[in-house]
């Protein structure tokens, strides 16, 4: 797609990264590993976006974190909290409703 659509695609994806993080972090993960997992799953983002998002979600009680100092380089591991899991379920259900609504708009075009 052309560059003229980039800003719109970015806007659409911005909200989905929150849901993707909440889903992926049901298994504990650290920032860089999450960045790679998001990219593999089609939610490419950069560290300047992800790390502030992780801190915000933690502050909101949607993620928990702990430091792992067993390795040479300490890493902060994040995990989706119970509240984060509930939010992920609500967001997923709403995503399905939105998808169905958009599909019904497509059906009306034909």
C-alpha positions in Angstrom: 0.0 0.0 0.0 1.1 3.5 -0.6 2.6 5.8 2.0 -0.6 7.9 2.0 -2.2 5.0 4.1 0.7 4.6 6.6 -0.7 7.0 9.2 -4.1 5.3 9.1 -2.6 1.8 9.4 -0.5 3.0 12.3 -3.6 4.4 14.0 -5.4 1.1 13.5 -2.6 -1.0 14.9 -1.8 1.3 17.9 -4.7 -0.1 20.0 -4.2 -3.6 18.9 -0.6 -3.7 20.4 -2.1 -3.3 23.9 -4.3 -6.4 23.3 -1.4 -8.3 21.7 0.8 -7.6 24.7 -1.8 -8.7 27.2 -2.3 -11.9 25.3 1.4 -12.7 24.8 2.3 -11.9 28.4 0.1 -14.6 29.9 3.5 -16.3 29.8 6.1 -14.1 31.5 8.3 -12.2 29.0 10.9 -9.4 29.0 10.8 -6.3 26.7 13.1 -7.3 23.9 11.7 -10.8 23.7 8.2 -9.3 23.6 9.3 -6.9 20.8 10.5 -9.9 18.8 7.3 -11.9 19.5 5.1 -9.0 18.5 7.0 -8.6 15.2 6.7 -12.4 14.4 3.0 -12.1 15.0 2.5 -9.1 12.7 2.4 -6.4 15.4 5.7 -4.7 14.5 6.4 -1.9 16.9 9.6 -0.3 18.2 11.2 -0.1 21.6 10.3 3.6 22.0 6.7 2.6 21.8 6.8 -0.7 23.7 8.7 0.2 26.8 6.5 3.2 27.8 3.4 1.0 27.0 4.7 -1.7 29.4 5.3 0.8 32.2 1.8 2.3 31.6 0.1 -1.1 31.7 2.0 -2.0 34.8 1.0 1.3 36.5 -2.6 0.6 35.6 -2.4 -2.8 37.3 -2.8 -4.7 34.0 0.7 -6.2 34.1 2.9 -7.3 37.0 6.7 -7.4 36.8 9.7 -8.8 38.6 13.4 -8.7 38.0 15.3 -11.8 37.0 18.9 -11.5 38.2 19.9 -15.1 37.5 21.5 -14.2 34.2 24.5 -12.0 33.6 22.3 -9.1 32.6 19.2 -8.5 34.8 15.9 -8.4 33.0 12.5 -7.2 34.0 9.9 -9.8 33.2 6.3 -8.8 32.8 3.2 -10.9 33.1 -0.5 -10.2 32.5 -2.3 -9.7 35.8 -5.8 -11.0 36.6 -7.2 -7.5 35.7 -5.2 -7.6 32.5 -6.6 -11.0 31.6 -10.1 -9.7 32.2 -9.4 -6.6 30.0 -7.9 -8.8 27.3 -11.2 -10.9 27.3 -13.3 -7.7 27.0 -11.1 -6.2 24.3 -11.2 -9.5 22.3 -15.0 -9.8 22.5 -15.3 -6.1 21.4 -12.8 -6.8 18.6 -15.0 -9.6 17.3 -18.1 -7.4 17.4 -16.3 -4.7 15.5 -15.0 -7.2 12.9 -18.5 -8.6 12.5 -19.9 -5.0 12.0 -17.3 -4.2 9.4 -18.0 -7.5 7.6 -21.7 -6.7 7.6 -20.8 -3.3 5.9 -18.9 -5.2 3.3 -21.9 -7.5 2.7 -24.1 -4.4 2.1 -21.8 -3.2 -0.6 -22.4 -6.3 -2.7 
